Amino acid sequence: MLSDWPSNVSRVALRVLIIVLMNATPPDSAGPRFDAAFWRRAGPAIAALVLFIVFVVQNAESVKIRFLWWSITTPRIIVLLGAAVIGVLTWELVRALIRRREGR
């Protein structure tokens, strides 16, 4: 199952790209319209998708994580994304506590 992991992520990324492209199409048009507004919306999403796929492929090898008496082997991308999510959640928690203390 983990050996198919990069290709599964690529499929999910492709589905996200399709959703972005479908949402960029005006509902009253007969087909997709590739004007400047479309590329302003889809261009950054396509670039981010390509960078994400490169990042996933480069970090697909397994690493062993040890913490106290626990040990787990997982793809490096999972560790990196997990650390990023923990960082974002910590930042949001601190920000909420600061706002609460200031009375906002």
C-alpha positions as CSV (number, residue, x, y, z in Angstrom):
1,M,0.0,0.0,0.0
2,L,2.8,2.4,0.8
3,S,4.6,1.6,-2.4
4,D,1.6,3.1,-4.3
5,W,1.6,6.2,-2.2
6,P,3.3,8.6,-4.6
7,S,1.0,7.6,-7.4
8,N,-2.1,8.0,-5.2
9,V,-1.0,11.5,-4.2
10,S,-0.6,12.3,-7.9
11,R,-4.1,11.1,-8.6
12,V,-5.5,13.3,-5.8
13,A,-3.5,16.3,-7.1
14,L,-4.9,15.7,-10.5
15,R,-8.4,15.7,-9.1
16,V,-7.8,18.9,-7.3
17,L,-6.5,20.5,-10.5
18,I,-9.6,19.3,-12.4
19,I,-11.8,20.9,-9.7
20,V,-9.9,24.2,-9.9
21,L,-10.2,24.2,-13.7
22,M,-13.9,23.3,-13.6
23,N,-14.6,26.1,-11.1
24,A,-12.8,28.6,-13.4
25,T,-15.3,28.0,-16.2
26,P,-18.2,30.4,-16.2
27,P,-21.5,28.5,-15.8
28,D,-23.2,30.1,-18.8
29,S,-20.4,29.3,-21.3
30,A,-20.5,26.2,-23.6
31,G,-16.9,25.3,-22.8
32,P,-13.8,26.4,-20.9
33,R,-12.6,30.0,-21.5
34,F,-8.9,30.4,-21.2
35,D,-8.7,34.2,-20.7
36,A,-6.5,36.3,-18.4
37,A,-8.9,35.8,-15.5
38,F,-8.7,32.0,-15.9
39,W,-4.9,32.0,-15.8
40,R,-4.8,34.3,-12.7
41,R,-6.9,31.7,-10.9
42,A,-5.5,28.5,-12.3
43,G,-1.9,29.5,-12.9
44,P,-0.8,29.6,-9.2
45,A,-2.8,26.4,-8.5
46,I,-1.0,24.6,-11.4
47,A,2.4,25.9,-10.2
48,A,1.7,24.8,-6.6
49,L,0.5,21.4,-7.8
50,V,3.6,20.8,-9.9
51,L,5.8,21.9,-6.9
52,F,3.9,19.6,-4.6
53,I,4.2,16.6,-6.9
54,V,8.0,17.2,-7.1
55,F,8.2,17.6,-3.3
56,V,6.3,14.3,-2.8
57,V,8.4,12.3,-5.3
58,Q,11.6,13.6,-3.8
59,N,10.5,12.7,-0.2
60,A,8.8,9.4,-0.8
61,E,11.5,7.2,0.8
62,S,10.8,5.7,4.2
63,V,12.4,7.1,7.4
64,K,12.5,5.6,10.9
65,I,11.2,8.0,13.6
66,R,12.0,7.3,17.2
67,F,10.5,9.1,20.2
68,L,11.1,7.9,23.7
69,W,10.2,4.2,23.5
70,W,8.1,4.4,20.3
71,S,9.5,3.7,16.8
72,I,7.7,4.1,13.5
73,T,8.7,3.8,9.8
74,T,6.9,6.1,7.5
75,P,7.5,8.1,4.2
76,R,9.4,11.3,4.8
77,I,6.6,13.4,3.2
78,I,4.2,12.3,5.9
79,V,6.6,13.4,8.6
80,L,7.2,16.8,6.9
81,L,3.5,17.4,6.3
82,G,2.7,16.3,9.9
83,A,5.2,18.7,11.2
84,A,3.8,21.5,9.1
85,V,0.3,20.8,10.3
86,I,1.4,20.8,13.9
87,G,3.2,24.1,13.3
88,V,0.1,25.7,11.8
89,L,-2.1,24.4,14.6
90,T,0.3,25.7,17.2
91,W,0.5,29.1,15.5
92,E,-3.3,29.4,15.4
93,L,-3.7,28.4,19.0
94,V,-1.1,31.0,20.1
95,R,-2.8,33.6,17.9
96,A,-6.3,32.8,19.4
97,L,-4.9,33.0,22.9
98,I,-3.3,36.4,22.2
99,R,-6.6,37.7,20.7
100,R,-8.5,36.4,23.7
101,R,-6.2,38.1,26.1
102,E,-6.5,41.4,24.2
103,G,-10.2,41.1,24.2
104,R,-10.9,41.0,20.5
